[in-house]
């Protein structure tokens, strides 16, 4: 009997069979969902890449694991106009980007990937650097006024009052405005005071190419007390540098063109906004004369404000400043110095230098090289990001790739 029971086949009813099959099916779906959930999401920079370019080797350049010391930076490879000199002014500042000068001579430096804010104190022959804030969300934007440092992160602007007297014991940040979008793509910000005393900053498009919400692809401003938020310009894909003309007090800004359209199209651009209210074309029109193949249908580039100048395809135009110092030759007065951080979405690299723009009355802007050498052939060793005019007239240049700040001076 026992033997018979051991060899007898189990009885399976339809209900049991259905249950078993259903369980297996559910487990199968669950396993599939789990596998799908474990698949890595494509990085944001691939958005908008056409299928035929899926195997393209082009990708953003990775940051070095650590900044370089001055002795390891090949500054001797740089080329400037006659009479100009470039030297390493400060080093070992991971991901150094935008700069703001305190009233007591402290240079404040923001970062993006590092999440730090630095204070650089000039000791004459040497500079002492301190980290005064850490763990922030891409604190790229820096501005200083009346003893207070203003810092722009992805979704908020904060301030540090009396910071220069407390570099070794920084005060807690106070919120100025903290209801900005939280999107990481193109979420880093420049920050600058306008002639009206308001803080101006960008809110980039949350994509390479898309129809952004009305809250994105703009330049905005807000009072220092956090009130009076308003949009100044629209259709601006990703501007991370701006300045106001020393004479006219009108806004000028750089802008990044979209990726994955063509090796030589579109150009990054320089724009002029004499007053609020202009739309500069994104995502419908690029560089002022190229309609987007998807979003530009049934549109015309004539609907939008054209750029003042094309700066080059995919050159990553970042920081810009009007030169207002007295050290450089008089011809440089009120010229724009633009930092081109350098291309990644281009087969042959371009950018990686400083350009100058001469805004000649009644004539087209004159655009030419000011400093080059960070790009050697098709290999680069540095990436200029932002520029700042010092009280003595020298020009500081941040290089977030090397974690350094250079000083460009002129000897008559």
C-alpha positions as CSV (number, residue, x, y, z in Angstrom):
1,X,0.0,0.0,0.0
2,X,2.7,2.4,1.0
3,X,4.6,1.5,-2.2
4,X,1.5,2.1,-4.3
5,X,1.0,5.5,-2.8
6,X,4.6,6.5,-3.5
7,X,4.3,5.7,-7.2
8,X,0.8,7.0,-7.8
9,X,0.5,10.3,-9.8
10,X,-0.9,13.3,-8.0
11,X,-4.4,14.4,-9.0
12,X,-4.4,17.9,-10.5
13,X,-7.8,19.6,-10.8
14,X,-8.4,22.4,-13.4
15,X,-8.6,24.9,-10.6
16,X,-5.2,23.9,-9.2
17,X,-3.7,23.9,-12.7
18,X,-5.1,27.3,-13.4
19,X,-3.7,28.5,-10.1
20,X,-0.3,27.1,-10.9
21,X,-0.2,28.6,-14.4
22,X,-1.5,31.9,-13.2
23,X,1.1,32.1,-10.4
24,X,3.8,31.3,-12.9
25,X,2.5,33.9,-15.3
26,X,2.4,36.5,-12.5
27,X,5.9,35.6,-11.4
28,X,7.0,35.9,-15.0
29,X,5.6,39.4,-15.3
30,X,7.1,40.3,-12.0
31,X,10.5,39.0,-13.1
32,X,10.2,40.9,-16.3
33,X,9.2,44.1,-14.5
34,X,12.1,43.7,-12.1
35,X,14.5,43.2,-15.0
36,X,13.1,46.3,-16.7
37,X,13.4,48.3,-13.5
38,X,17.0,47.2,-13.2
39,X,17.8,48.5,-16.7
40,X,19.7,51.8,-16.4
41,X,18.0,54.8,-17.8
42,X,19.8,56.5,-20.7
43,X,21.7,59.6,-19.5
44,X,20.0,62.9,-20.1
45,X,22.6,64.0,-22.7
46,X,21.4,61.3,-25.1
47,X,17.9,62.8,-25.3
48,X,17.1,63.9,-28.8
49,X,19.8,61.7,-30.3
50,X,18.4,60.2,-33.6
51,X,18.4,56.4,-33.9
52,X,21.0,56.5,-36.7
53,X,23.5,58.1,-34.2
54,X,22.8,55.5,-31.5
55,X,26.4,54.1,-31.8
56,X,28.0,57.5,-31.9
57,X,31.1,57.7,-29.6
58,X,30.4,61.4,-28.8
59,X,29.7,61.9,-25.1
60,X,30.4,64.7,-22.5
61,X,34.0,64.7,-21.3
62,X,34.4,63.3,-17.8
63,X,35.9,65.5,-15.1
64,X,39.3,64.4,-13.8
65,X,39.2,62.7,-10.4
66,X,41.1,65.6,-8.8
67,X,42.3,69.1,-9.5
68,X,45.9,69.8,-10.6
69,X,48.5,71.7,-8.7
70,X,50.0,74.7,-10.5
71,X,53.2,72.9,-11.3
72,X,51.3,70.3,-13.3
73,X,49.3,72.8,-15.4
74,X,51.1,73.5,-18.8
75,X,50.5,77.2,-18.8
76,X,53.4,77.7,-21.2
77,X,51.2,76.3,-24.0
78,X,49.0,79.4,-23.9
79,X,48.9,82.0,-26.6
80,X,47.8,85.6,-26.1
81,X,48.2,88.9,-27.9
82,X,51.5,90.7,-27.6
83,X,52.0,92.3,-24.1
84,X,49.6,89.9,-22.3
85,X,50.7,87.4,-19.8
86,X,48.8,84.4,-18.2
87,X,49.7,82.7,-15.0
88,X,48.1,80.3,-12.5
89,X,46.7,82.5,-9.7
90,X,45.0,79.8,-7.6
91,X,44.9,76.0,-7.8
92,X,43.5,72.9,-6.1
93,X,39.9,74.2,-6.3
94,X,37.8,71.3,-7.5
95,X,35.4,72.2,-10.3
96,X,36.0,76.0,-9.9
97,X,33.5,77.9,-12.0
98,X,31.8,81.4,-11.5
99,X,33.4,84.1,-9.4
100,X,32.4,87.1,-7.3
101,X,34.6,89.5,-5.5
102,X,33.9,90.6,-2.0
103,X,34.3,94.2,-0.8
104,X,37.3,93.3,1.2
105,X,39.1,91.5,-1.6
106,X,37.9,87.9,-1.1
107,X,37.2,86.0,-4.3
108,X,34.3,83.7,-3.9
109,X,34.2,80.8,-6.3
110,X,31.2,78.5,-7.1
111,X,31.3,74.9,-8.4
112,X,29.0,72.5,-10.1
113,X,30.0,68.9,-9.6
114,X,31.9,69.5,-6.4
115,X,29.0,71.2,-4.6
116,X,31.4,73.6,-2.8
117,X,31.7,77.3,-2.4
118,X,35.3,78.5,-2.0
119,X,36.8,81.7,-0.6
120,X,40.2,82.7,-2.0
121,X,42.2,85.2,0.1
122,X,45.0,87.0,-1.7
123,X,48.1,87.1,0.4
124,X,50.2,88.9,-2.2
125,X,52.6,86.3,-3.6
126,X,50.3,83.4,-2.6
127,X,46.6,82.7,-2.2
128,X,44.8,80.9,0.7
129,X,41.7,78.9,-0.2
130,X,38.9,77.9,2.1
131,X,35.7,75.9,1.7
132,X,33.0,78.0,3.2
133,X,30.0,75.8,2.1
134,X,29.8,72.2,1.1
135,X,27.1,69.7,0.1
136,X,25.2,72.2,-2.0
137,X,23.3,71.3,-5.2
138,X,25.5,72.6,-8.0
139,X,26.2,76.1,-6.5
140,X,27.4,77.5,-9.8
141,X,26.1,81.1,-9.4
142,X,27.9,83.7,-7.3
143,X,27.1,87.4,-6.7
144,X,28.2,89.8,-4.0
145,X,26.8,93.1,-2.8
146,X,26.8,95.1,0.5
147,X,28.8,92.6,2.4
148,X,26.5,89.7,1.4
149,X,27.3,86.7,-0.8
150,X,24.4,85.3,-2.9
151,X,24.6,81.7,-4.1
152,X,22.4,80.1,-6.8
153,X,21.8,76.4,-6.6
154,X,19.5,74.3,-8.7
155,X,16.2,75.3,-7.0
156,X,17.1,78.1,-4.7
157,X,19.0,81.3,-4.0
158,X,20.6,81.8,-0.6
159,X,22.7,84.5,1.0
160,X,25.5,84.7,3.5
161,X,25.6,88.0,5.4
162,X,28.9,89.4,6.7
163,X,30.7,86.4,5.2
164,X,34.1,88.1,4.7
165,X,34.4,88.6,8.5
166,X,33.5,84.9,9.1
167,X,35.4,82.9,6.5
168,X,36.5,80.4,9.2
169,X,33.1,80.2,10.8
170,X,30.6,80.9,8.0
171,X,27.0,81.9,9.0
172,X,24.1,79.7,8.1
173,X,22.6,80.5,4.7
174,X,19.4,82.5,4.6
175,X,16.9,81.7,1.9
176,X,16.2,84.4,-0.6
177,X,14.1,82.4,-3.1
178,X,13.5,78.7,-3.0
179,X,10.6,77.8,-5.3
180,X,12.6,77.3,-8.5
181,X,12.3,74.2,-10.6
182,X,14.3,71.2,-9.4
183,X,15.2,69.7,-12.8
184,X,18.9,68.7,-13.0
185,X,19.4,68.9,-16.8
186,X,20.5,72.5,-17.5
187,X,19.5,73.4,-13.9
188,X,22.8,75.1,-12.9
189,X,22.6,78.9,-12.8
190,X,24.6,82.0,-13.3
191,X,23.8,84.9,-10.9
192,X,24.4,88.6,-11.5
193,X,23.1,91.9,-10.2
194,X,21.4,94.1,-12.7
195,X,21.5,97.9,-12.8
196,X,18.1,97.9,-11.1
197,X,19.6,96.1,-8.1
198,X,17.7,92.8,-8.8
199,X,19.3,89.4,-9.1
200,X,19.2,87.9,-12.6
201,X,19.6,84.2,-13.3
202,X,18.7,81.5,-15.9
203,X,16.3,78.6,-15.7
204,X,17.4,76.2,-18.5
205,X,15.3,73.9,-20.6
206,X,15.0,70.5,-18.8
207,X,16.1,68.7,-21.9
208,X,18.3,68.7,-25.0
209,X,15.3,69.4,-27.2
210,X,11.7,69.5,-26.2
211,X,8.8,71.9,-25.7
212,X,9.6,73.2,-22.2
213,X,7.1,74.3,-19.6
214,X,6.7,78.1,-19.4
215,X,8.7,78.0,-16.3
216,X,11.8,76.9,-18.2
217,X,14.1,78.1,-21.0
218,X,14.0,81.6,-19.5
219,X,16.0,84.3,-17.8
220,X,14.4,85.6,-14.7
221,X,15.0,88.2,-12.0
222,X,13.9,88.7,-8.3
223,X,14.5,91.3,-5.7
224,X,17.1,90.6,-3.0
225,X,14.3,90.2,-0.5
226,X,12.8,87.4,-2.5
227,X,9.9,89.4,-3.8
228,X,8.9,90.5,-7.3
229,X,9.9,87.4,-9.3
230,X,9.4,87.9,-13.0
231,X,10.6,86.5,-16.4
232,X,12.9,88.7,-18.4
233,X,13.5,86.6,-21.6
234,X,12.0,83.4,-23.0
235,X,13.1,80.9,-25.6
236,X,16.6,80.6,-24.1
237,X,17.7,77.0,-24.1
238,X,20.6,77.2,-21.7
239,X,22.3,80.4,-20.8
240,X,25.0,80.2,-18.1
241,X,26.6,83.6,-18.5
242,X,25.5,87.2,-18.7
243,X,26.5,90.8,-18.1
244,X,25.2,94.3,-18.5
245,X,26.7,96.8,-20.9
246,X,28.7,99.4,-18.9
247,X,27.1,102.3,-20.8
248,X,23.7,101.3,-22.0
249,X,23.0,99.0,-19.0
250,X,21.3,96.5,-21.3
251,X,21.5,92.8,-20.9
252,X,23.8,90.5,-22.9
253,X,24.0,86.8,-22.5
254,X,25.4,83.6,-24.0
255,X,23.3,80.6,-24.9
256,X,24.0,76.9,-25.7
257,X,22.5,75.5,-28.9
258,X,20.9,72.0,-29.0
259,X,22.9,68.8,-29.5
260,X,22.5,65.9,-32.0
261,X,21.4,68.0,-34.9
262,X,24.6,68.3,-36.9
263,X,28.4,68.6,-36.4
264,X,28.3,72.3,-37.5
265,X,24.8,73.3,-36.5
266,X,23.6,74.9,-34.4
267,X,26.1,77.5,-33.2
268,X,26.1,78.7,-29.6
269,X,25.1,82.3,-29.6
270,X,25.5,85.7,-28.0
271,X,22.2,87.6,-27.4
272,X,21.2,91.2,-26.6
273,X,18.0,91.9,-24.6
274,X,17.5,95.7,-24.5
275,X,14.3,95.3,-22.5
276,X,12.2,92.4,-21.1
277,X,9.8,90.5,-23.2
278,X,11.8,89.0,-26.1
279,X,11.5,85.4,-27.2
280,X,14.8,84.0,-28.6
281,X,13.5,81.0,-30.4
282,X,14.0,77.8,-28.5
283,X,12.8,75.1,-29.3
284,X,11.5,76.3,-32.7
285,X,14.5,78.1,-34.2
286,X,18.2,77.6,-33.5
287,X,21.0,80.2,-34.1
288,X,18.4,82.6,-35.6
289,X,18.1,80.9,-38.9
290,X,17.7,77.1,-38.5
291,X,14.2,75.7,-37.9
292,X,14.1,72.6,-35.6
293,X,13.2,69.5,-37.7
294,X,10.4,68.6,-35.2
295,X,9.4,71.7,-33.3
296,X,10.0,74.2,-36.1
297,X,7.3,72.9,-38.4
298,X,4.9,75.6,-39.5
299,X,7.1,78.2,-37.7
300,X,9.4,80.9,-39.0
301,X,12.7,82.1,-37.5
302,X,11.5,85.7,-38.2
303,X,9.0,85.3,-35.3
304,X,11.8,85.4,-32.8
305,X,14.6,87.8,-31.7
306,X,17.8,86.8,-33.6
307,X,21.1,86.4,-31.9
308,X,23.6,89.2,-31.9
309,X,26.4,86.8,-32.9
310,X,27.1,83.2,-33.7
311,X,29.9,81.9,-31.5
312,X,30.7,78.6,-33.1
313,X,29.0,75.1,-33.2
314,X,28.8,73.3,-29.9
315,X,31.6,75.4,-28.3
316,X,29.9,75.6,-24.9
317,X,29.9,79.4,-24.5
318,X,29.7,79.9,-20.7
319,X,30.9,83.0,-18.8
320,X,31.2,86.4,-20.2
321,X,32.1,89.9,-18.9
322,X,32.5,93.3,-20.4
323,X,36.1,94.5,-19.8
324,X,35.9,97.6,-17.7
325,X,39.4,97.7,-16.2
326,X,42.2,100.2,-16.9
327,X,45.1,97.7,-17.3
328,X,44.5,96.5,-20.9
329,X,45.0,98.8,-23.9
330,X,42.2,101.3,-24.4
331,X,40.8,99.4,-27.4
332,X,39.7,96.7,-25.0
333,X,37.4,99.0,-23.0
334,X,33.8,97.6,-23.0
335,X,34.8,94.6,-25.2
336,X,33.1,91.3,-24.2
337,X,35.4,88.5,-23.1
338,X,33.6,85.1,-23.6
339,X,34.8,81.8,-22.2
340,X,34.3,78.8,-24.5
341,X,34.5,75.7,-22.4
342,X,34.7,73.5,-25.4
343,X,32.7,71.0,-27.5
344,X,31.7,67.4,-26.9
345,X,28.9,67.0,-29.5
346,X,31.2,67.5,-32.4
347,X,33.5,65.2,-34.3
348,X,36.3,67.8,-34.4
349,X,36.7,69.6,-31.1
350,X,36.2,73.4,-31.0
351,X,36.1,76.1,-28.4
352,X,38.4,75.6,-25.4
353,X,39.5,79.3,-25.3
354,X,38.7,82.9,-24.7
355,X,37.1,85.0,-27.4
356,X,36.6,88.8,-27.6
357,X,33.7,90.7,-29.1
358,X,34.1,94.3,-30.1
359,X,30.7,96.0,-30.3
360,X,31.4,98.7,-32.8
361,X,28.7,101.3,-33.2
362,X,26.9,101.0,-36.6
363,X,29.0,97.9,-37.6
364,X,28.7,94.2,-37.1
365,X,30.4,92.9,-34.0
366,X,34.0,91.9,-34.5
367,X,34.7,88.4,-33.1
368,X,38.2,87.1,-32.6
369,X,40.5,85.0,-30.5
370,X,41.8,86.5,-27.2
371,X,43.5,83.5,-25.5
372,X,44.0,80.0,-26.8
373,X,46.2,76.9,-26.1
374,X,43.9,74.8,-23.9
375,X,43.2,72.7,-27.0
376,X,46.3,71.1,-28.7
377,X,45.3,69.5,-32.0
378,X,42.3,67.5,-31.0
379,X,43.3,67.0,-27.3
380,X,42.5,69.5,-24.6
381,X,44.1,70.0,-21.2
382,X,41.9,72.7,-19.8
383,X,38.4,74.2,-20.1
384,X,37.9,77.9,-19.4
385,X,34.5,78.5,-17.7
386,X,34.1,82.0,-16.3
387,X,35.9,85.3,-16.3
388,X,36.0,88.2,-13.8
389,X,37.6,91.7,-14.1
390,X,39.6,92.5,-11.0
391,X,40.0,96.1,-9.5
392,X,43.5,96.4,-10.9
393,X,42.3,95.6,-14.4
394,X,43.6,92.0,-14.5
395,X,41.3,89.3,-15.8
396,X,40.7,86.1,-13.8
397,X,39.7,83.0,-15.6
398,X,38.3,79.9,-14.0
399,X,39.1,76.4,-15.3
400,X,36.8,73.8,-13.8
401,X,38.7,71.0,-15.6
402,X,41.9,71.7,-13.8
403,X,40.4,73.3,-10.7
404,X,42.4,76.4,-11.2
405,X,42.1,80.2,-11.7
406,X,44.4,82.0,-14.1
407,X,45.3,85.7,-14.1
408,X,45.7,87.5,-17.4
409,X,47.6,90.8,-17.1
410,X,49.1,93.3,-19.5
411,X,52.4,95.0,-19.4
412,X,52.8,98.2,-21.3
